[in-house]
Amino acid sequence: LADSLVFTESNGGIATETIMNGTELERNLYQDRKKMAAVAVEEIDDTIEVMGVLSDKLRIAPLPLMARSEEGHLAHRIYEMEHSMYHEENDAVLPDTFPQEHARTKGRTRSAFSKHVPDQFLVEVHVIVDEPHYSMFALKEHLVTYLALTFVLVNMRYEDTSGPNIQFLLTSIQKEEGFARTFLEYDIGWPDANRTYADASPTYNHLLEQYGRSPADITVAVTGLILADAYECFSFDDVGVQGQARLGGVCNVNYSILMVEDVPMSFGMVNLLPHELGHALGAPHDGKTYKWNKDLPPRNNCSKVRKNDHFIMHPSEPGNQKFSNCSKEHMTAFISTLSTSCFELKTKRNCTTEVKELPGVSINLTKNCQIAHPNFLEWKWEFTGNCRFQCCSRLSLNYDEVTCGVEHSLPDGAD
């Protein structure tokens, strides 16, 4: 977080800005880089509540309805969230502007890159959050700490970048009631129910028009709705769009904005943001090439992608939380084209975030199901005796039924 984080909200149609102390907000945030973990530890009513991310798949949340231990400790549940390994993405990428060349020398590489690029590139981030997302947080401090933890986890995935090392600095947050262009369709997998979706391409086009010129280096628009394509014969395949970005959007005057979906308090966008930010930093999907700097052309083998790699920029199956060498080289080449003004820090950096942690937000598993699935009927402890935590609905709306008919994992996909 920046030392002075700007939080903007609308009161009676008038935008008001609050300057928040980033250091104070980060006090309860803790992280473990080796395990890619970050959690919030908070003392509430003489007991400790822990919420956050323990690993790539594992989450922890308090269970306030469960009986406390003899020592008075609150029960917690560690549960697994499955990756969505299939994803469609409507990336609006730029056309090639340089002819394909494959010659490179070490001398040319150094001279093309080292003139003005710093050792570390702190990308300043402005976040826009819509009402379906921010309304789930009781206090603005809870929303800020949730987003802060998210970027702690995103930064971990960028730690092995070099020339320059890329990190993200959350500088401002804006609550925006309704930027999504929506449509009503049936709720995939739930009986006799509809839900409101965000129409992916029209929503992103609206964001480009209204917010394409970022007040920071890049704007991240977060919607609490599920992104989907409003096609005829709507099906499960049409909800595969989880994010969208322009290739090379960072510090661009017209399209420095990207978009992701996120179930509030699920940390689902932790797996989406590294990929979409990678696009904004000039990295196409693995297997594709783009030439940003004629002196730093992509290698020949970057046009190939192996099935089992699963790097962050994999077109359909990201998952190993690392960037391929080709993605790193694309980002390096793109960054070499940026003006020096892009590297100038516009806000004060908070230098006290080395070993910190997360939010003052407490959520139980039932609430998590209700947020992810608005047509959620119930969650019972006995349903999960021999399986992972799952949201579920009955086979019908007959409330006399006691069986769980349709199971749903909380969204935690990538791309």
Steps between C-alpha positions, in 0.01 A plus 500: 500500500601859448559694821203720411234299321215693336155345551223652286128440550180678403278664761176637359650510154803697619839328489687521830862403555642357821875479557573174682816399686644206309739400778221484756279292271775244441562435868315166505632368170747209500661309217715197429673530165615137487144371528343785300283569806350815647248524782330747730513445873252696707399490866120517537306439823801355684577247229715488189353487150715409201396542138693484179702287263723217624621379161412496134180304576449506877297767680425551869187653650343514847196290589318720753200264522713205612557432869816649648773285648540455876760776488248731333664496157282559196474214251649556155462310176778440248348424163611449144389713209531341160655676204292567196733353240292613205470862412407705199638849476400788281838672493505799267865475398689742283599411144865439424680822416847360439606240241608170650872495569691243695851646528623613838838578652591553862630848424179607329296359786689702758489822301131460420404444859735667745460864398215601730337190654542468880597179677149482649183614327231590755178495301249729670148356503161669522213259580134553410254276685132467412204481737449120476854467635550781752153457656618174657748686723359662813777762522720663240799388708395139439491557125839672504667222696347235274640676194833555677532129569409423141788713373739349755425164337524642148840651579627160614436367150705783350795466737708297255477763227820690428627772273300658658343331798126574478287574807161667546409784734134555585457878509126569473161328517175624350151369575289514184139387528448343160756491223392156374270459200272223627255240375274248672535130422443171674744414776720222366456184709230626735133393486237749380711809561638799310791729574644825369822471300743766378513497120876475449576686176246786540614546860866522402423737212310723745795493740738596219281795409440626853820403685754417228732781612617378839595740782772245579713278275213251464139478619355168616119479479357234732141380464316281747289364213593201287638604163330328207424531132133574425468256214185326385459148638682608817707217649775423749765579237381861486608571860865418428608864467652597835709797396596728214794730428670684217848387407744768616246703696732621777556876471299517179296820472197327346470149642686471830223289653427131550200315639455192721217328681526410868271341756548735797720349771579189293839632374411359160661790315839408649520249215358738239695820559854372431384385156308814408775726636744296293304597189503865609878472536540373144491121539273314255380147566774239505549375146446844346758769434494877472789729424510813718862595438679412176820457700330255737310260273337188649693177470407246232376243752256748656252409227469156654318400818529166673187336637635442849658841565195675653680832544303811600454610138385159375199562271264256673670315786710731718582364839865478604509865621814580300573687180673329210830647381322613185242695702777665701682600182183645349445710813863614498472605136173685560633682806803614299261702279339694786583864565689601813186663641343155536773399745462809716318419823196722528422405860708427804593137533422315820832340588370307803328214319781245510340246732136590542146358459123545436143608566263582776232306315348190657298262285367152555457233234124541473541872428769419245255272319228763509727762344631269227158356422205740559254213458673302774257300713700359789829360617511234769803373686404134457511536122877545513603218728694317232561763233633848443291803587240551226203726447195299403132526414218251518382323187190720511347778706310249716614592850404155632799356321803431715750400233747722324440470129734736318850578620688820419858598567577860583657672198877502516597487135781663306504715189 
